[in-house]
Each structure stands twice: as C-alpha cells, then as structure tokens.
Amino acid sequence: MTTTTIAGHELEVNEEGFLTHPEQWTEDLAPELARLIGLELTDAHWTLIRFLRQDYATEGETATLRRVSTRTDTPIKSLFALFPGKPAKKMAYVSGLPKPKGCV
C-alpha cells in the first residue's frame, strides 16, 4: 500500500490508485479524484457516485456497470459518455470504492 495526499487528505491507495479504505472517502475528494482522470463532475455524475456509495454500503461490493445501469435507469451508453473509456473502473475510482469484480 502507498500513502498519498489528495485534496489535503492523507490516504492509502493500492498500486492502481484506488482507495484501500473506502470509509476515508468524502464528497470533497470526488472532484479532485475526477480531475486526476480528466473529468469534471456534473449533477449526473453525482447521482451515480451517490448511488455507488449507497449500493456498496448495502451490497458490500462495488456495483457492476450492469447493476448501475439497471438500478439507476441510466443507459449504458450514457455511462460511457459520463465516464469515457472504462466507466465502471472510473466510477469506482471517483467514488472511492474498490475496482468492480471483472474489471481489468
């Protein structure tokens, strides 16, 4: 594990930069995490981030792209537009959650 400082918070991250302790995440970290991967957050991003945080607390694992799409009524195409390239991985990163199972 590596320790890094993001938005004034000292955090433990894994080799890919994901927080190793999701409970360290706060909403003021999200914009900086997003900036680090080239995103600027909108209300649509926040809806998904808050869903992911709530779902993780309930399910104990990071939601897959399909679960996010189904439970938020957000088309997969929209998820790719909001989080280009690898939306599941990017959503988890900005939300301070572990990378979803099956993500490379």
N, CA, C and O atoms as a DFTB+ gen file, in Angstrom:
416 C
 N C O
     1  1       0.828      -1.181       0.000
     2  2       0.000       0.000       0.000
     3  2       0.876       1.250       0.000
     4  3       1.973       1.270       0.558
     5  1       0.365       2.265      -0.630
     6  2       1.058       3.533      -0.729
     7  2       0.202       4.598      -0.066
     8  3      -1.027       4.533      -0.113
     9  1       0.835       5.559       0.541
    10  2       0.120       6.690       1.116
    11  2       0.311       7.877       0.182
    12  3       1.415       8.144      -0.292
    13  1      -0.780       8.578      -0.072
    14  2      -0.729       9.754      -0.941
    15  2      -1.607      10.840      -0.343
    16  3      -2.455      10.562       0.505
    17  1      -1.408      12.058      -0.778
    18  2      -2.244      13.165      -0.321
    19  2      -3.074      13.654      -1.495
    20  3      -2.539      14.022      -2.541
    21  1      -4.385      13.653      -1.308
    22  2      -5.328      14.127      -2.327
    23  2      -6.279      15.102      -1.657
    24  3      -6.899      14.779      -0.644
    25  1      -6.393      16.284      -2.217
    26  2      -7.281      17.331      -1.683
    27  2      -7.045      17.552      -0.185
    28  3      -7.986      17.768       0.580
    29  1      -5.766      17.493       0.219
    30  2      -5.426      17.738       1.619
    31  2      -5.648      16.566       2.557
    32  3      -5.447      16.700       3.765
    33  1      -6.060      15.418       2.028
    34  2      -6.300      14.228       2.846
    35  2      -5.196      13.208       2.583
    36  3      -4.876      12.914       1.431
    37  1      -4.619      12.675       3.649
    38  2      -3.640      11.612       3.503
    39  2      -4.396      10.289       3.426
    40  3      -5.138       9.929       4.340
    41  1      -4.197       9.566       2.315
    42  2      -4.982       8.364       2.036
    43  2      -4.089       7.200       1.642
    44  3      -3.014       7.387       1.072
    45  1      -4.552       5.992       1.955
    46  2      -3.861       4.795       1.495
    47  2      -4.507       4.355       0.189
    48  3      -5.730       4.252       0.088
    49  1      -3.660       4.095      -0.817
    50  2      -4.147       3.651      -2.124
    51  2      -3.392       2.392      -2.538
    52  3      -2.287       2.131      -2.062
    53  1      -4.006       1.617      -3.433
    54  2      -3.332       0.425      -3.959
    55  2      -2.470       0.815      -5.154
    56  3      -2.330       1.997      -5.467
    57  1      -1.895      -0.181      -5.816
    58  2      -0.977       0.077      -6.939
    59  2      -1.652       0.771      -8.121
    60  3      -0.971       1.374      -8.950
    61  1      -2.993       0.692      -8.210
    62  2      -3.713       1.362      -9.295
    63  2      -4.274       2.720      -8.880
    64  3      -4.889       3.413      -9.691
    65  1      -4.065       3.102      -7.623
    66  2      -4.540       4.397      -7.146
    67  2      -5.900       4.379      -6.488
    68  3      -6.385       5.429      -6.066
    69  1      -6.541       3.209      -6.383
    70  2      -7.843       3.102      -5.716
    71  2      -7.653       3.182      -4.206
    72  3      -6.690       2.637      -3.666
    73  1      -8.573       3.860      -3.530
    74  2      -8.507       3.922      -2.072
    75  2      -8.602       2.507      -1.506
    76  3      -9.414       1.703      -1.964
    77  1      -7.776       2.210      -0.517
    78  2      -7.843       0.883       0.105
    79  2      -8.822       0.866       1.272
    80  3      -9.208      -0.199       1.753
    81  1      -9.218       2.047       1.721
    82  2     -10.190       2.174       2.809
    83  2     -11.321       3.095       2.341
    84  3     -11.233       4.311       2.514
    85  1     -12.383       2.532       1.752
    86  2     -13.464       3.369       1.221
    87  2     -14.078       4.327       2.238
    88  3     -14.647       5.354       1.866
    89  1     -13.962       3.990       3.515
    90  2     -14.529       4.863       4.545
    91  2     -13.755       6.177       4.679
    92  3     -14.241       7.105       5.324
    93  1     -12.570       6.274       4.087
    94  2     -11.805       7.520       4.109
    95  2     -12.331       8.538       3.089
    96  3     -11.985       9.718       3.145
    97  1     -13.162       8.075       2.167
    98  2     -13.670       8.937       1.101
    99  2     -14.649       9.957       1.675
   100  3     -15.430       9.650       2.576
   101  1     -14.592      11.174       1.139
   102  2     -15.575      12.206       1.449
   103  2     -15.963      12.875       0.134
   104  3     -15.247      12.765      -0.861
   105  1     -17.080      13.557       0.138
   106  2     -17.539      14.192      -1.099
   107  2     -16.565      15.244      -1.620
   108  3     -16.524      15.497      -2.824
   109  1     -15.785      15.856      -0.743
   110  2     -14.835      16.852      -1.241
   111  2     -13.641      16.210      -1.943
   112  3     -12.885      16.910      -2.618
   113  1     -13.450      14.900      -1.803
   114  2     -12.401      14.193      -2.541
   115  2     -12.801      13.918      -3.985
   116  3     -11.952      13.914      -4.876
   117  1     -14.080      13.690      -4.216
   118  2     -14.558      13.276      -5.541
   119  2     -14.133      14.226      -6.664
   120  3     -13.631      13.745      -7.680
   121  1     -14.302      15.537      -6.540
   122  2     -13.894      16.416      -7.643
   123  2     -12.394      16.307      -7.963
   124  3     -11.997      16.379      -9.126
   125  1     -11.576      16.134      -6.933
   126  2     -10.136      16.021      -7.173
   127  2      -9.806      14.664      -7.806
   128  3      -8.977      14.595      -8.714
   129  1     -10.441      13.595      -7.340
   130  2     -10.238      12.284      -7.957
   131  2     -10.664      12.330      -9.423
   132  3      -9.988      11.781     -10.293
   133  1     -11.789      12.990      -9.686
   134  2     -12.277      13.125     -11.060
   135  2     -11.281      13.908     -11.909
   136  3     -10.984      13.525     -13.040
   137  1     -10.776      14.986     -11.367
   138  2      -9.804      15.814     -12.096
   139  2      -8.558      15.002     -12.462
   140  3      -7.997      15.168     -13.545
   141  1      -8.135      14.128     -11.554
   142  2      -6.947      13.313     -11.803
   143  2      -7.111      12.377     -12.996
   144  3      -6.122      11.958     -13.597
   145  1      -8.357      12.048     -13.340
   146  2      -8.596      11.187     -14.506
   147  2      -9.261      11.953     -15.647
   148  3      -9.803      11.354     -16.576
   149  1      -9.213      13.282     -15.567
   150  2      -9.670      14.115     -16.675
   151  2     -11.164      14.367     -16.741
   152  3     -11.696      14.637     -17.818
   153  1     -11.855      14.283     -15.606
   154  2     -13.299      14.522     -15.590
   155  2     -13.640      15.749     -14.757
   156  3     -12.940      16.089     -13.804
   157  1     -14.732      16.404     -15.137
   158  2     -15.319      17.458     -14.322
   159  2     -16.726      16.996     -13.978
   160  3     -17.526      16.690     -14.863
   161  1     -17.021      16.948     -12.677
   162  2     -18.284      16.363     -12.238
   163  2     -19.482      17.275     -12.469
   164  3     -19.432      18.484     -12.241
   165  1     -20.567      16.642     -12.933
   166  2     -21.858      17.310     -13.124
   167  2     -22.858      16.649     -12.174
   168  3     -22.517      15.704     -11.462
   169  1     -24.084      17.148     -12.171
   170  2     -25.131      16.532     -11.351
   171  2     -25.348      15.070     -11.738
   172  3     -25.618      14.232     -10.877
   173  1     -25.231      14.766     -13.023
   174  2     -25.407      13.375     -13.480
   175  2     -24.328      12.471     -12.886
   176  3     -24.612      11.337     -12.500
   177  1     -23.097      12.966     -12.812
   178  2     -22.017      12.190     -12.186
   179  2     -22.334      11.944     -10.712
   180  3     -22.196      10.828     -10.210
   181  1     -22.764      13.010     -10.028
   182  2     -23.044      12.899      -8.594
   183  2     -24.162      11.901      -8.306
   184  3     -24.108      11.187      -7.304
   185  1     -25.159      11.843      -9.157
   186  2     -26.238      10.866      -8.974
   187  2     -25.659       9.456      -8.957
   188  3     -26.027       8.639      -8.113
   189  1     -24.757       9.173      -9.886
   190  2     -24.151       7.845      -9.973
   191  2     -23.184       7.595      -8.823
   192  3     -23.157       6.494      -8.272
   193  1     -22.397       8.587      -8.454
   194  2     -21.458       8.441      -7.338
   195  2     -22.223       8.128      -6.053
   196  3     -21.848       7.220      -5.311
   197  1     -23.269       8.861      -5.796
   198  2     -24.055       8.628      -4.570
   199  2     -24.740       7.267      -4.602
   200  3     -24.838       6.597      -3.574
   201  1     -25.213       6.859      -5.773
   202  2     -25.785       5.512      -5.890
   203  2     -24.724       4.464      -5.556
   204  3     -24.977       3.549      -4.772
   205  1     -23.531       4.600      -6.154
   206  2     -22.461       3.631      -5.920
   207  2     -22.096       3.536      -4.450
   208  3     -21.905       2.435      -3.932
   209  1     -21.996       4.661      -3.775
   210  2     -21.655       4.662      -2.346
   211  2     -22.741       3.948      -1.534
   212  3     -22.433       3.139      -0.659
   213  1     -24.008       4.248      -1.826
   214  2     -25.115       3.621      -1.107
   215  2     -25.164       2.120      -1.409
   216  3     -25.343       1.309      -0.500
   217  1     -25.010       1.758      -2.661
   218  2     -25.054       0.364      -3.069
   219  2     -23.909      -0.422      -2.425
   220  3     -24.110      -1.552      -1.981
   221  1     -22.726       0.162      -2.370
   222  2     -21.580      -0.500      -1.743
   223  2     -21.865      -0.767      -0.264
   224  3     -21.558      -1.843       0.249
   225  1     -22.448       0.211       0.411
   226  2     -22.771       0.045       1.832
   227  2     -23.764      -1.094       2.047
   228  3     -23.692      -1.803       3.051
   229  1     -24.688      -1.270       1.108
   230  2     -25.708      -2.308       1.210
   231  2     -25.198      -3.667       0.748
   232  3     -25.416      -4.675       1.420
   233  1     -24.522      -3.695      -0.393
   234  2     -24.123      -4.954      -1.033
   235  2     -22.739      -5.456      -0.614
   236  3     -22.451      -6.647      -0.739
   237  1     -21.888      -4.567      -0.121
   238  2     -20.556      -4.970       0.302
   239  2     -19.561      -5.155      -0.826
   240  3     -18.461      -5.660      -0.606
   241  1     -19.933      -4.754      -2.028
   242  2     -19.028      -4.805      -3.174
   243  2     -19.416      -3.697      -4.138
   244  3     -20.544      -3.203      -4.114
   245  1     -18.476      -3.315      -4.981
   246  2     -18.737      -2.252      -5.949
   247  2     -19.652      -2.772      -7.053
   248  3     -19.434      -3.851      -7.604
   249  1     -20.671      -1.992      -7.362
   250  2     -21.645      -2.379      -8.390
   251  2     -20.992      -2.500      -9.761
   252  3     -20.100      -1.731     -10.118
   253  1     -21.457      -3.476     -10.509
   254  2     -21.019      -3.629     -11.900
   255  2     -21.728      -2.591     -12.761
   256  3     -22.695      -1.964     -12.330
   257  1     -21.240      -2.422     -13.965
   258  2     -21.847      -1.483     -14.904
   259  2     -23.317      -1.815     -15.122
   260  3     -24.166      -0.923     -15.153
   261  1     -23.609      -3.089     -15.272
   262  2     -24.990      -3.512     -15.500
   263  2     -25.893      -3.156     -14.324
   264  3     -27.010      -2.676     -14.516
   265  1     -25.402      -3.395     -13.098
   266  2     -26.213      -3.070     -11.918
   267  2     -26.434      -1.568     -11.813
   268  3     -27.538      -1.132     -11.487
   269  1     -25.414      -0.775     -12.083
   270  2     -25.573       0.679     -12.051
   271  2     -26.629       1.097     -13.072
   272  3     -27.528       1.875     -12.754
   273  1     -26.522       0.587     -14.281
   274  2     -27.453       0.932     -15.344
   275  2     -28.887       0.544     -14.979
   276  3     -29.814       1.342     -15.117
   277  1     -29.049      -0.686     -14.514
   278  2     -30.386      -1.201     -14.193
   279  2     -31.030      -0.459     -13.032
   280  3     -32.194      -0.065     -13.108
   281  1     -30.282      -0.272     -11.971
   282  2     -30.863       0.315     -10.755
   283  2     -31.011       1.828     -10.803
   284  3     -31.780       2.398     -10.029
   285  1     -30.285       2.486     -11.702
   286  2     -30.418       3.943     -11.809
   287  2     -31.177       4.367     -13.063
   288  3     -31.374       5.558     -13.303
   289  1     -31.603       3.383     -13.864
   290  2     -32.261       3.675     -15.137
   291  2     -31.415       4.579     -16.028
   292  3     -31.927       5.471     -16.704
   293  1     -30.104       4.326     -16.012
   294  2     -29.174       5.072     -16.850
   295  2     -28.682       4.144     -17.948
   296  3     -28.063       3.123     -17.649
   297  1     -28.937       4.468     -19.203
   298  2     -28.455       3.605     -20.289
   299  2     -26.929       3.455     -20.238
   300  3     -26.214       4.395     -19.890
   301  1     -26.454       2.283     -20.583
   302  2     -25.008       2.016     -20.582
   303  2     -24.287       3.043     -21.464
   304  3     -23.188       3.486     -21.132
   305  1     -24.901       3.413     -22.571
   306  2     -24.296       4.408     -23.465
   307  2     -24.054       5.722     -22.713
   308  3     -23.038       6.383     -22.932
   309  1     -24.972       6.096     -21.839
   310  2     -24.809       7.318     -21.044
   311  2     -23.676       7.183     -20.034
   312  3     -22.956       8.146     -19.771
   313  1     -23.518       5.981     -19.468
   314  2     -22.421       5.752     -18.532
   315  2     -21.080       5.937     -19.234
   316  3     -20.146       6.505     -18.668
   317  1     -20.994       5.449     -20.479
   318  2     -19.773       5.624     -21.268
   319  2     -19.553       7.099     -21.612
   320  3     -18.408       7.544     -21.695
   321  1     -20.616       7.850     -21.809
   322  2     -20.478       9.278     -22.114
   323  2     -19.993      10.051     -20.884
   324  3     -19.174      10.962     -21.004
   325  1     -20.496       9.689     -19.713
   326  2     -20.114      10.381     -18.485
   327  2     -18.722       9.992     -18.002
   328  3     -17.974      10.832     -17.501
   329  1     -18.379       8.717     -18.154
   330  2     -17.095       8.184     -17.704
   331  2     -16.438       7.466     -18.888
   332  3     -16.415       6.235     -18.922
   333  1     -15.906       8.216     -19.856
   334  2     -15.393       7.634     -21.103
   335  2     -14.296       6.591     -20.890
   336  3     -13.484       6.678     -19.969
   337  1     -14.311       5.612     -21.777
   338  2     -13.280       4.589     -21.781
   339  2     -13.645       3.381     -20.950
   340  3     -14.079       2.361     -21.486
   341  1     -13.473       3.487     -19.659
   342  2     -13.751       2.382     -18.733
   343  2     -14.668       2.897     -17.622
   344  3     -14.201       3.183     -16.520
   345  1     -15.960       3.017     -17.900
   346  2     -16.849       3.663     -16.945
   347  2     -16.932       2.994     -15.576
   348  3     -16.954       3.694     -14.564
   349  1     -16.977       1.680     -15.511
   350  2     -17.099       1.016     -14.207
   351  2     -15.885       1.325     -13.341
   352  3     -16.015       1.638     -12.157
   353  1     -14.733       1.236     -13.931
   354  2     -13.479       1.497     -13.215
   355  2     -13.403       2.961     -12.778
   356  3     -13.025       3.253     -11.643
   357  1     -13.760       3.876     -13.674
   358  2     -13.691       5.309     -13.365
   359  2     -14.732       5.710     -12.323
   360  3     -14.447       6.521     -11.443
   361  1     -15.941       5.143     -12.417
   362  2     -16.963       5.449     -11.413
   363  2     -16.508       5.000     -10.036
   364  3     -16.665       5.731      -9.058
   365  1     -15.943       3.798      -9.954
   366  2     -15.457       3.279      -8.674
   367  2     -14.342       4.158      -8.124
   368  3     -14.330       4.482      -6.937
   369  1     -13.414       4.540      -8.980
   370  2     -12.278       5.367      -8.559
   371  2     -12.749       6.692      -7.953
   372  3     -12.336       7.062      -6.854
   373  1     -13.604       7.390      -8.669
   374  2     -14.087       8.689      -8.204
   375  2     -14.943       8.542      -6.951
   376  3     -14.995       9.451      -6.123
   377  1     -15.613       7.406      -6.810
   378  2     -16.467       7.143      -5.648
   379  2     -15.684       6.612      -4.455
   380  3     -16.254       6.392      -3.386
   381  1     -14.381       6.406      -4.631
   382  2     -13.555       5.927      -3.533
   383  2     -13.778       4.468      -3.185
   384  3     -13.553       4.055      -2.047
   385  1     -14.223       3.682      -4.169
   386  2     -14.553       2.280      -3.946
   387  2     -13.565       1.364      -4.655
   388  3     -12.843       1.797      -5.553
   389  1     -13.534       0.085      -4.248
   390  2     -12.672      -0.866      -4.954
   391  2     -13.131      -1.045      -6.397
   392  3     -14.303      -0.865      -6.724
   393  1     -12.184      -1.400      -7.239
   394  2     -12.500      -1.696      -8.632
   395  2     -13.501      -2.842      -8.657
   396  3     -13.328      -3.814      -7.922
   397  1     -14.555      -2.758      -9.491
   398  2     -15.550      -3.838      -9.548
   399  2     -14.930      -5.156      -9.989
   400  3     -13.956      -5.175     -10.743
   401  1     -15.499      -6.247      -9.517
   402  2     -15.029      -7.568      -9.932
   403  2     -15.164      -7.688     -11.444
   404  3     -16.152      -7.237     -12.023
   405  1     -14.188      -8.285     -12.067
   406  2     -14.230      -8.478     -13.510
   407  2     -13.627      -7.327     -14.304
   408  3     -13.450      -7.441     -15.517
   409  1     -13.309      -6.216     -13.633
   410  2     -12.684      -5.080     -14.314
   411  2     -11.201      -5.345     -14.465
   412  3     -10.542      -5.824     -13.542
   413  1     -10.685      -5.026     -15.643
   414  2      -9.243      -5.192     -15.853
   415  2      -8.543      -3.867     -15.813
   416  3      -7.324      -3.809     -15.971
